[in-house]
Amino acid sequence: MSLSYVAVQILNGLSFGALLFLLASGFTLIFGLMRIVNLAHGAFYLLGGHVGISVTAATGSYWLGLGCAVAVTALVGFVSERVLLRPVRNNELLEVLVTVGLAFVIADVCLWAFGGNPRAIDVPAYLSGSVALGPVTFPRYRLALVVLAVVVGVGLHLVQSRTRIGAVIRAGVDDREVVSSLGINIQRVFSALFVFGAALAGLAGVAGAGILTLRPGADTDILLFALVVVIIGGLGSVEGAAVGSMLIGLIDAFSRLWLPEFSYFAIFAPMALVLMLRPQGLLGKAL
């Protein structure tokens, strides 16, 4: 096995990890602040991807498709939080059941509206093709996906560490009761964060449609990866989501290469190890 082949697998792992980060960053913030295991997050990914593909095919504009996907998933997230989740706030069992039901509804609507055949998005000409990185040739779109994840990650880090809303989010993750006692409308922060997380899932859906096909069941598959990332990285930690995403992306790439029959085991084994040795995650805080 040549070094160039190993380098390609590393890049494949990093690009898949970048996609996981786009999805898991919003998921971990919702999980950390709202204490909601949003099992509809994968469905938001699926919906965003389908909307982006359809708009891009109809207009020929990838960026218009991306914008529409983000807007639609943000709107669905807003309505879901206000109409479905707010009435059952603080009832964890009902919250989980509501998000499971919402995931089924969105998945069935996507199947009815867009069909069951695998679909992929047409990427712009300047993002298609390959680029030479020394002895390695790698798809330009996958590299752009890594750059996008870095930009989003840096932006989230700056918002969390340098702004007032970031301070509120960090405080809410640590102790939301104290934040409420200070006169901050934590409910409004909840709503805004849920909408933002749904928009990120829609963004991930469009970005992922360029390297993976969208099909019935893709929402469940990607959600399982996001859950593993959040558990490994730590509750409410964007940095943890980044570390977990890159780790799982690399493990997935090499396990499919070396141990294809144990690829799922290779993904969930690190999660089990983290749960045993550090239940709060690598960069998370104990609850």
N, C-alpha and C positions, 0 to 999 in steps of 0.2 A: 504494500500500500504506500503510494507516494505521499510526500509532504504536501504537494499541491492538492491532492484529493482530500487530505485531512483539513487543509485550509478552507476548501469549498464547504465541507461539512460544518466547520466552525461558523462560516458566514451564513449558511442555511439556518443553523441554530440561533444565531443572533437575530436574523431577520424574523424568524418565527417568534422569538422572544420579544422582539419589538412589537409585533402584533398583539401578543399576550399582554404586554404592558399597557397598550392603548385601552384594552378591555378591562384589565384588572385594576388600573389606577382609580377609575371611577367606582368600581365595585368595592374596593377596599375602603374608600372614603365613606361610601354609603353604609357599609358594614360597620366601620369603626365609629362613626358619629351617630347613626340612627339605630344601630344594633338590629338592622334588618338584613337577613340573609336573602337578598333580592334574587330569587331564582328565576325571575323574568329577564335578567340581564342578558343572558344568551339570546333570548327572543328579540330584545332590542337590537342586538348585533345582526340577527337574521333579517329583521325588518329594514334596518338601515342599509344593509347590503343589497336587498332586493329593490328598494326605492332608488338607490344610487345606480344600479344596473339599468333599470327601466328608464330613468330620466336621461342617463348618458346615451342609451340606445336611441331614444326619441329625439334628442337635441344635438347629439354629437359632442356635447361639452362634458368632459369629465368633472370639471370643477363645479358646474351647475348641479350635476348629479350628487356630488359630495355635499354641497350646501343644502340641497333638498333633503338628503338623507339625515343630516344633522338636525335640520329644522323639524322634520317629521318625528324623529325619535324623541327630540326634546319635548315636542307637543304631547306625544303619547305619554312620556314620563310625567309631565305636569298634570295631565288629566288623571293618570293612574294614582299619583300621590294624593291629589286633592279629593278624588271621588272614591277611590277604593281603599287606600292605605290609611288616610287620616282618621276615618271613623273607627278603625280597629287599632289605633296607636297604643303601644305598650302591651298588647296581647300578642306575644311572640308566636303562639301556635296559629292564630288567625292570620297574622302577617305572612307567615310562611305559606299557608294554604292559599291566601289571596294571590301571592306572587306566582305560585305554581299554576293556579287557574289562569292567571293572566298570560303566563308563558304558553299554555295550551291554546288559548284563544288566538294570540298573535301568530303562533305557528300554523294554526288551521286557516287563519285569514290569509297568510302568505301562500299557503298551499292552494287555496281557492283562487287567489288573485294572480299568482305568478306561475302556478303549475308545479309539478314535482320533478321536472328534469333539472339536472345540475346546470348552474349558470355561473358565468364569470364576467367580469367587467372589461370593457375595451379601454386599456390605458392609453394616455396620450403618446404620440409618436416619440416625443423627446424623453419619455420614461421607459420606452420599450427597448429591446435589444440588450446588448451586454457591454460591459466596460472591462478593460484589462487592468488588473491590479498586480503588476509584476508578472509572474508566471501563471497567475490565476485569472480566468475569465468568469465574470459573475453578472447575473441579471441586474440591470440598472434600477429596475423598479424595486427590487428587494433592498438595494442600498438606500434608495430614497425612503423606504419604509423605516429603516434604521434611523436615518436622519430625522424623520418626522417624530419618531418616538423620543429621540434625544431632545428635540425642541419642546415637545409637550412636557417631558419630564422636568426639564430646566424651568419651564414656565410654571409648572405646578409647585416646584420647590421654591421659586422666588415668591409666588403668591402666599405659600404657607409660611415662609420665614420672614417676609419683608412687609406684609400688609396687615391691616387690621382684621379683615375677614379671615386671613390665614391664622391669625392669633386666636380668633373665635373658634375656628374649626379645630385647632390643636387643643384648645381648652375644652371644647365640647367632646372630643375623643377621650380626654382624660377624665373629665367630670362634668357632664352636661347639667346636673342639678345645680352646681355652683354657678355655671354660666347663666342659667335661668334666673337665679337669685340676684344677679347683678343687673337685672333689667333688660337683658338682651333677649330679643324675640327669637328664641332658638327654633321655634316652629317655622319661621320664615327661612332661617338658615337651612333647616331640614329640607324644605321644599326646593330651594335653590340648588342645594347639593344633589338632590335626587334628579332634578332636571339636567344638571351638568353631567352627572354620571350616565344618564340615558343618552345624552348627546355624544359623549365619548364612545359609548357602545356603538352608536350609529356610525361615527367616524371610523371605528375599528372594522365595522361591517363592510364599508366601502373599500377601505385599505386592504382588508383580507380577501375581498373578492378578486383582487388582482393576482393573488398567489395561491388561493384555495378556491374550490368551487362551492357555491351555496346550493344546498340540497336539503330535503326534509331530514331532520335530525342533526344538522350542523350546529344548531343552537345548543343542543344538549352536549355535544362533543366539546365545543369551545368553552361552555360554562364549567365543565369538569376541570379543564385546564386552569381556568381563572380561579376556581376554588382552591386548587392545589397551590397556585401562586400566592394567593392571599394568606393561606395557612402557613406556608413556608416563610413568606416575607414579614408577616406580622400585621395585626389588626390596625387599620387606619394609617399605615405608614406607606407613603408614596415611594420612599427610598427602598423600603422592604419589597414593594411590588416590583421595582426595577431589578433588584437583586434576584428575587424569586423568578421573574420572567426570564432573565438571561440564563439562570441555572436550569430551569425546566426546558427552555428552548434548546440548549446544548445537549442536555440529557436525552431529549426526544430525538434529536438529529443522530446522535451516535448510537442510541439503542436501536433505532430502526435500521441502522447500518450493520451493527454487530450482533444484536440479539433481537431480531424482528418479532419472534414469537413471545418475547418477554418485554415488549416495549411499554405496555401499560403498567406492568409491574415496576419497571425502571422509573416510571413517572411517580407512582404512588409510594414507593419505598422511601424516598427522601422525605415525603410528607409525614409518613409514620414515624420516621426517625426524629424529625423535628418535634412532633407531638410528644414523643417520649422524653426527649432531652431538654427541650425548651418550648413548652406549650404556647407561650405568647408569640412565637415566631422569632426569626433571626434578628429583626430590628423592631419588633413590636414591644409594647409595654404590658406588663401583667395587669389584668383587670382587677 
